[in-house]
Amino acid sequence: MGLRKSPERSSVHPKSAKIIVAPYYEMADLVAVTAWGRMDAMTTFDEERILRFIRANPDRGPEAVP
């Protein structure tokens, strides 16, 4: 199951609720994924690229959240 098929928790990190999806219409790029100092901006939706980014950057924030 990927991003398009999962309206709730992503199967990428099923135990985590730390993935946020929100529109930002004033952004120059169509899609951007960020994770504490890392960003990948895209001009088209690329599900595999987004999933790779999410898998490569889990739980890297400074807060101690279970």
Backbone as numpy.savetxt, mean C-alpha at the origin, in Angstrom:
# Nx Ny Nz CAx CAy CAz Cx Cy Cz
-5.58 -13.94 -3.69 -6.43 -12.76 -3.69 -5.53 -11.52 -3.69
-5.81 -10.60 -4.56 -5.01 -9.39 -4.66 -5.75 -8.16 -4.18
-5.30 -7.02 -4.60 -5.89 -5.76 -4.16 -7.30 -5.56 -4.68
-7.54 -5.87 -5.93 -8.85 -5.62 -6.54 -9.96 -6.48 -5.95
-9.63 -7.66 -5.45 -10.64 -8.59 -4.97 -10.90 -8.50 -3.48
-10.16 -7.71 -2.76 -10.26 -7.68 -1.31 -10.72 -6.32 -0.80
-12.01 -6.15 -0.54 -12.49 -4.86 -0.05 -12.12 -4.58 1.40
-11.72 -5.61 2.12 -11.37 -5.42 3.52 -9.88 -5.59 3.71
-9.44 -6.54 4.48 -8.01 -6.74 4.69 -7.39 -7.41 3.48
-6.23 -6.97 3.16 -5.50 -7.53 2.03 -4.92 -8.89 2.41
-4.91 -9.81 1.48 -4.30 -11.11 1.73 -2.78 -11.00 1.79
-2.24 -9.84 1.41 -0.81 -9.62 1.47 -0.35 -9.67 2.92
-1.09 -9.02 3.80 -0.81 -9.01 5.24 -2.14 -9.20 5.97
-2.67 -10.44 6.00 -4.00 -10.66 6.58 -4.11 -10.34 8.07
-3.00 -10.30 8.81 -3.06 -10.00 10.24 -2.86 -8.51 10.52
-2.65 -7.72 9.49 -2.36 -6.31 9.68 -3.50 -5.43 9.18
-3.77 -4.39 9.93 -4.75 -3.40 9.52 -4.04 -2.08 9.25
-2.78 -2.14 8.90 -1.96 -0.94 8.75 -1.85 -0.47 7.30
-2.64 -1.02 6.41 -2.63 -0.60 5.02 -3.81 0.33 4.81
-3.53 1.54 4.33 -4.58 2.54 4.15 -4.66 2.89 2.68
-5.87 2.95 2.17 -6.10 3.36 0.79 -7.00 4.58 0.83
-6.57 5.65 0.18 -7.36 6.88 0.20 -7.11 7.67 -1.08
-8.15 8.29 -1.62 -7.96 9.12 -2.81 -7.29 10.45 -2.46
-6.47 10.92 -3.37 -5.85 12.24 -3.24 -5.80 12.81 -4.65
-6.85 13.54 -5.01 -7.05 13.97 -6.39 -6.06 15.03 -6.86
-5.38 15.69 -5.98 -4.44 16.74 -6.36 -3.02 16.22 -6.57
-2.83 14.92 -6.44 -1.52 14.32 -6.61 -1.16 14.27 -8.10
0.09 14.49 -8.42 0.53 14.49 -9.82 0.45 13.10 -10.46
0.71 12.05 -9.70 0.68 10.69 -10.23 -0.66 10.03 -9.95
-1.00 9.04 -10.76 -2.27 8.34 -10.59 -2.29 7.53 -9.29
-1.19 6.85 -9.01 -1.10 5.98 -7.84 0.25 6.19 -7.16
0.25 6.21 -5.84 1.51 6.25 -5.09 1.34 5.40 -3.84
2.36 4.63 -3.54 2.37 3.87 -2.30 3.55 4.39 -1.47
3.32 4.54 -0.18 4.35 5.09 0.69 4.50 4.23 1.94
5.68 4.27 2.52 5.96 3.55 3.75 7.15 4.21 4.44
6.90 5.12 5.34 7.91 5.75 6.16 9.23 6.03 5.43
9.24 7.04 4.60 10.46 7.45 3.90 10.67 6.77 2.56
9.80 5.89 2.20 9.88 5.22 0.89 8.63 5.56 0.10
8.76 5.75 -1.20 7.61 6.03 -2.03 7.82 5.47 -3.43
6.76 4.95 -4.00 6.77 4.50 -5.38 5.56 5.13 -6.06
5.79 6.07 -6.96 4.72 6.76 -7.68 4.59 6.17 -9.07
3.35 6.02 -9.54 3.09 5.38 -10.83 2.10 6.20 -11.65
2.25 6.13 -12.95 1.30 6.82 -13.83 0.14 5.92 -14.22
0.26 4.61 -13.93 -0.84 3.66 -14.17 -0.94 2.73 -12.96
-2.09 2.10 -12.81 -2.30 1.14 -11.74 -1.57 -0.15 -12.09
-0.66 -0.58 -11.22 0.11 -1.80 -11.43 0.01 -2.63 -10.16
-0.95 -3.54 -10.13 -1.22 -4.31 -8.93 0.00 -5.09 -8.43
0.72 -5.75 -9.31 1.88 -6.53 -8.88 2.96 -5.63 -8.28
3.17 -4.47 -8.87 4.18 -3.53 -8.34 3.78 -3.04 -6.96
2.50 -2.75 -6.77 2.00 -2.30 -5.47 2.16 -3.41 -4.43
1.80 -4.63 -4.80 1.94 -5.76 -3.87 3.39 -6.00 -3.50
4.30 -5.89 -4.46 5.73 -6.04 -4.14 6.18 -4.98 -3.14
5.72 -3.74 -3.32 6.08 -2.66 -2.40 5.55 -2.95 -1.00
4.30 -3.38 -0.91 3.70 -3.68 0.40 4.45 -4.82 1.08
4.76 -5.86 0.33 5.49 -7.00 0.91 6.90 -6.62 1.36
7.52 -5.68 0.66 8.90 -5.28 0.98 8.97 -4.30 2.15
7.85 -3.69 2.55 7.87 -2.64 3.57 6.85 -2.84 4.68
6.73 -4.04 5.25 5.74 -4.21 6.31 6.23 -3.69 7.66
5.32 -3.09 8.41 5.59 -2.73 9.80 6.92 -1.99 10.01
7.19 -0.99 9.23 8.44 -0.24 9.34 8.27 1.11 10.03
7.08 1.38 10.54 6.83 2.68 11.18 7.45 2.76 12.55
7.56 3.98 13.09 8.19 4.17 14.40 7.30 3.81 15.59
6.01 3.66 15.34 5.10 3.40 16.44 5.10 1.91 16.81
4.85 1.62 18.06 4.78 0.24 18.54 3.32 -0.17 18.58
2.83 -0.69 17.46 1.45 -1.11 17.34 1.44 -2.60 17.05
0.61 -3.36 17.77 0.58 -4.81 17.53 0.05 -5.16 16.16
